[in-house]
Structures are given as C-alpha cells and as structure tokens.
C-alpha cells in the first residue's frame, strides 16, 4: 500500500482527492490545520497531520520526525493554496513560499517522494488570443496578470528549476461540483431569477468537474511522466448562457432575467469592494484580481497532451456535472 500526503485536504478539491486516493487503496495522510473542518474527511482510514508550512525549520523537524516513525510518503499532492486573501502579498507567502518550504523540507528530511503533484491553475497563463479565440496551447509561455496567477507561476518556475525532482504540474480551468461555493452562488442567483454577465463580447468558458480532476491527479501519479505541465478541462467550449440554461433545466427554473453589466462598472465596483473589505481586514469576493478574470474573454485550453500522455478521458461534461451538483446541493439543503 502506497502512502500519500494530500495537502489542503479539508477543502473542496482536496476532499475529493482524498476520496479518490482511498478508493484506489492508498494510505492517506490528510495535511490540514488543527482548526480546519473535517466535515468531508470522516472516513476512519484517513490519517491526519498538521504541517507548519510557514516555518521552514519547524517543518523540517516535523518531516524528520515523520520519517523516523513512518518512513515518509511515496507520493505528495500539494493541493493547498490561497485563492482569496486580504493582502496580495499573502498569495506569494502561501502559494510560493509554502510550496518551496515543503519541497526543501522533504528533500532535507530525506523523504523526497516518487512523484510530487502540484495543483496550479489556468490563471498562470494570463490573457491569450482574444482575436481568433483559439484554445491556449501546451507550449504557450505563461504571462499571468493577477497576483494569484503570478504566485502560482512563481511556484511552477521553482519546481521547473529543480534538478532530479519528479514533479507534475496540473493547471485546471474552473473547477465545479458538490461542496463548491463560488459557482454555487451563481446557481443560487439563477434560482432567484437573475443571471449577471460581464462585458458585451461573449466569454468562451471551460470547466472541469471535481471528480474528473481528482482522477487526473492519479493518472499523473501512475504515469512514468515527470517534469510536465498539463491544462485540465473537459475539452469543450461553453458560453455563459450554456451554464445558465443547464442550471435552469436542473433546478428547474422557468424564467431568468439575463443582465449584462459593462466592464467599466464591474471594475469600479470590484475595486471599491476590495478597498472596503481591506479597511476591516476581510476578503472581498469582488476585487482587482477577480475583475481581470471576469474581463478575460477566452478561457479555452488544449488538453490533447493530457489525453495522449496521461490517457485522460473526461467522464463529465457540464450538463452531467451540473445535474449531479445541483442534486447534491438540494440534498444538503443548500438550495
């Protein structure tokens, strides 16, 4: 039985990676803070560890102790990361510095894994081809334009520059599914009878269902491939109205008013919301980073290398994924 460490295990994506790892027979170590919720980590087979990513010396000590008692992990899935922060500098601290501390700690403790999976994001690429709207290609040079994307790219570059370290970088597009809260807010708004869009030029969107993403993690682990980066989506292109119409079908909801907001208004509202939240030390859903993401028109990515090298075939398109998600939200009384 292989031992696997999954950081950020208490979160939306992390909890599904844990479930997939258990299904495949791994000995699962969930890396979570002592204060984190274990709502979706109830399986008695899960072992827990609270690693101090923010203090390199303490982390190295923890990893040395782990090696003496348990012998290390065969695989590490570094899924932990910050997507919303009160101060932009915290993106670098969590997404880059914590990654660096973990990798250096593993190597110094003598427990370098057989494979290190880093959960990055399509946001590392920044805006691309908004003329022909072709999908972003695997050989595209990332040019992130958000603090979040920059921090993730910095962690990627750190891994890329390591010698003899078996990493694989995953760059998922928008991830949705049961337990997720951001797309859920969109679903809830549609249930209330409204759908808010941004900008007059339609966005081309891509999605990946969380269970498919969890499967990709283990395709990467089981593959002999290392030193590679992969875009992850279901391989299809969608418009905002496709999302709305599918949600309407599965709620069901007969009448929804579509409202398109000019980007300059969205920008002003986003910046004001960020400023207001910062005054109280809180995190705003609308902020400068979020505006740049909403402004970007092309979110398509080429997954041909993911399919040819890792053998990925998505089991869910947006229709099937939203049907299952909405059913879960109803069962949990979120809707």
C-alpha positions, 0 to 999 in steps of 0.5 A: 500500500502506497502512502500519500500526503494530500495537502489542503485536504479539508477543502473542496478539491482536496476532499475529493482527492482524498476520496479518490486516493482511498478508493484506489487503496492508498494510505492517506495522510490528510495535511490540514490545520488543527482548526480546519473542518473535517466535515468531508474527511470522516472516513476512519482510514484517513490519517491526519497531520498538521504541517507548519508550512510557514516555518521552514525549520519547524517543518523540517523537524516535523518531516524528520520526525515523520520519517523516523516513525513512518518512513515518509510518503511515496507520493505528495499532492500539494493541493493547498493554496490561497485563492482569496486573501486580504493582502496580495502579498499573502498569495506569494507567502502561501502559494510560493513560499509554502510550496518551496518550504515543503519541497526543501523540507522533504528533500532535507528530511530525506523523504523526497517522494516518487512523484510530487503533484502540484495543483496550479491553475489556468490563471498562470497563463494570463490573457491569450488570443482574444482575436481568433479565440483559439484554445491556449496551447501546451507550449504557450509561455505563461504571462499571468496578470493577477497576483494569484496567477503570478504566485502560482507561476512563481511556484511552477518556475521553482519546481521547473528549476529543480534538478532530479525532482519528479514533479507534475504540474496540473493547471485546471480551468474552473473547477465545479461540483458538490461542496463548491461555493463560488459557482454555487452562488451563481446557481443560487442567483439563477434560482432567484431569477437573475443571471449577471454577465460581464462585458458585451463580447461573449466569454468562451468558458471551460470547466472541469468537474471535481471528480474528473480532476481528482482522477487526473491527479492519479493518472499523473501519479501512475504515469512514468511522466515527470517534469510536465505541465498539463491544462485540465478541462473537459475539452469543450467550449461553453458560453455563459448562457450554456451554464445558465440554461443547464442550471435552469433545466436542473433546478428547474427554473422557468424564467431568468432575467439575463443582465449584462453589466459593462466592464467599466462598472464591474471594475469600479465596483470590484475595486471599491469592494476590495478597498472596503473589505481591506479597511476591516481586514476581510476578503472581498469576493469582488476585487482587482484580481477577480475583475481581470478574470471576469474581463478575460474573454477566452478561457479555452485550453488544449488538453490533447497532451493530457489525453495522449500522455496521461490517457485522460478521458473526461467522464463529465461534461457540464450538463452531467456535472451540473445535474449531479451538483445541483442534486447534491446541493438540494440534498444538503439543503443548500438550495 
